[in-house]
Amino acid sequence: MSTKISAWPPATPMWVDLGVDDLDAAMAFYSDLFDWTFHPGGPESGGYVLAELRGRAVAGLGPKQDPGMPNTWTTYLASDDVDATARKVAASGGQLIAPPFDVMDSGRMAVVLDSTGAVFGIWQAGNHIGAERVNEHGALCWNELHTRDHAATASFYADVFDVSFQDINDDNHVYSTIRRPLDGREVGGVLHDAEASINDHWMTWFASDHVHSTALRAVELGATLVRPVAESPLGRTAIVRAPQGETFGIIDAPRTSDR
């Protein structure tokens, strides 16, 4: 388990948030599943709330900005200078969905598409550093980019964030871990799936002390399992589609990263 009180190093996936049609229903689902409590952001936040686990921020939830878009978890990568990072995104073949803007005194952010179409956010910390509790039950523990073009994806993130990649190949997948430039620590993964039927996207993984029980409870709460509980080299896993359609993974110890 880990807590964090200072800004995350650049290139680290350090926050996730969810836009949904029914915020109250989403809060009830995640409160029951992960024991989250919620701290409202105030009238100027547009209904955005911070999910907390034992008093530490772990994720954000809010009303969906575009009613026509699916409900999804968005991954944010840390930056010391969002404006400079956004310029690199555009120069490296990506696109700006929401150009850099201030979020009150919490920080500065942008939302972008990478060069193969995966959406992610960029966050420059102010008063809000992102996740304050990671790698324990109900908290963020891994972020994974699913792509149909591994070479293009690797080139984009190396150009924008100066990250490197370590390939882990097996009989079933081509997988790479993402290593941030500051210390070479593994902070995320890239799964290459050339036959994928859905667009490139970032997947959020939450830790669970007992994946089978968490998956069972999710189903009882109205979710479905996209991938049932199974063993993997990194631990027991399952992929859940929540009642409003957003997808996330759950994984038990051993944790994939200590950030």
N, C-alpha and C positions, 0 to 999 in steps of 0.2 A: 504494500500500500504506500501511497505517497501523497503529501500535501505540498502546495506551492503558494508562495506569498510574493514572489517577484516575477517580472515579465519573462515570458518564455523566450528562448533563443530563436533567432530568425530561422525560418524554414520548418519549424516544428508545427505539426498539426495540434492545435492547442484549444480548440473550442468547436462545439457543434450546436446548431440550433435547428428548430423545426417550425415550419409554418403549416398550420392546419385550418380546416374549415370550422371545427368545433373545438375551441380551446378548452372549455370546461371538461369535455369528454376526454381529451388528450391528457389533461392534468390528472383526472381520475385514474386513467389507465396506468400512467407511469408512477403515480403515487403508490398504487397497489403493487405494481410489479417490482419497483426498485426502492420503495420507501422514500421517494423524493418529497420534499416540501417545496413550497413556491413563494417567492418574494416578488410582489408586483413592482414594476419599474416606475410607476407614477403616471399621471395623465399625459405627460409629454412623450411617453414611450410607445404610444399607439397600441397598448394592450400587451406588450412584450413582458414576459415574466422570467425570472431566473429560477431554475430548478436547483435546489440545494440538497446535499446529503450531509447530515449532521453538521449543519451550519456553514458548509463550504459549497461554493458554486460548482456545478457539474455540467450544466447545459442551459440552453435558452429555448423557450416556446413562445409562439405568438400567432396572431391571426395571419392567415395566408394573404400575401400582398396581391397576388394575381389569382382570381377565382378559377381561371381556366387551367392553371398549372397543377400538376400532381403534388400531393403532400410528400415532402422529402426532408431527410436530415442533410444539412449543409455543413461541410467541413471547412474550417478556417485555418490558414497557415499564418504563423507569426511573421511580422516584418518590423524592422526599426524605422522604415520610411515607406509608408503605403504609396505615396505618390511616385517615388522612384520605382517601386516594385510594379506598380500599374503600368508605368511606361515600358518596363521590360516585358510585361505580358503582351502589350500591343506590338512591340518590336519583334517578339518571338512567335508571332502567328496567332496569339490569343485575341480575345475581344473583351471589352469592358461592358458589363451589363449595368452596373451602377458605379460610375466613376467615384474616386475618393471623396469622402465626406465625413464630417465630424459627427459623432454620436454623443451629444452633450459633452460632459467631461469624462465619459467612460473610455473613449479612444477614438481612433480614426479608422475607417474601413473602406473596402471596395468589394464588389462582387464581380467575378470574371468568368469567362470560359477559357479553358486551356486550348491548345492548338487542335485537339481532337474532339472538343465539344463538351468536356466534363466541367461542371459548374463547381467553383469553390470560392471561398471568401478569403480576404487578406485583412489581418487585424494588427493595428499598431496600438499597443496598450496605453491607456491613460489610467484612470482609476480602476478600470476593469482589466485584469490580466488574462482572462479566459478561465479555463478550468483550474480550480483550486484544489481539487481532490481527484486523483486518477489511480488506475490500477488496483481497484478494490471493488467489491460487489456494488453494482449500481452506478459505477463511474466509468468514464471513457478510458479505454485501454489500448485502442489501436485504430488507425485509419488506413484504408486500403483503396487504391485506385484500380478500378476494373477497366481495361482498355483493349481495343481490337488492334491497336498499332503501338506495340511496345517501343519501337525505335523512336517514333515521333514523340511519344510521351516522355521518354527519358531525355531526349534532346531538349524539349521545352522546359522541363523542371530544372535541368542542369543549367540552362541559360538564365532562367529567371531567379532561381534560389541558390545556385552554386552547389546543389546537392550531388552526391554520387550514388551509385547503385551497386548492390552485391547480388549476383544471380544465385538463385536456389532452384535448380532444375530437378524434377522427378519425372516419373513415367506419365503423370496425369496433367501437370501444369508447368508453365514457365512463370516463375515468380521471382521478383527482385525486392530486396529491402531497400528503403531509402535512408541514406546516411546524411545527416546535416553537416554543413561545412565546419562549424565551430569546433566540434569534438569528435566527429565521425560516428556519433551514436545513432543506432537504428531507431527511427521515429515513425516509420510507416512502411507500407508495402505497395507493390504494383503487381497485379495479376493480369497476365496476358491471356485473352480469350478471343482468338480470331473469329470464332463462330458465334459470338454472343449475339442474341437477338435484340438486346436493348442497347441504348447509347452508352458511351463511356460515362462513368460516374464514380464518385467517391462513396465508399461504404463505411459506415460508423459501426464500431464494435464496442460493446459494453461488457465489463467483467461480471461474472457470476460465480458465487461460491458453490452453486450446485446447478449446473446447466439444465439437467433433466427436470428438476423442480421448477426452475424459472420458465422453461419452455412450456411445461404443463400448465402453469398458472397463466401464461400469456394466452394460451388457447382457451382456458376457462373464461378469460376476460374478453374474448371475441376475436383474438388474433388467429392467424393461420401460420403454419410452418412452411416456408419456402424450401428449406432444407432441414430435414429432421436431425435430431441429436446424433452426432457421429464423432468418432475419434479422429484427431488430426495430429501431425507432428508437434503442433503448438499447444495441444490440449483438446478437451472436449468442446464441441461447437454446435451451434444451431443458427439458422437464419430465420427471423421472424418478420411477418408482415402484420403490422398493427391494424386495429379495426378501421382506421381511416386511410390505410393504404401505404404508409411509409414503411420502409424496410430497414432493418438493422440486424447486426449479428450479436450473439452472446458467446462468450468463451470463458472457460475456467482456467485455473492455474495449471501449468506455469504461465505467467504473464508474458506477453510478447515483447514488452519494452518497459523500462522504468523511466523513460523520457529523459 
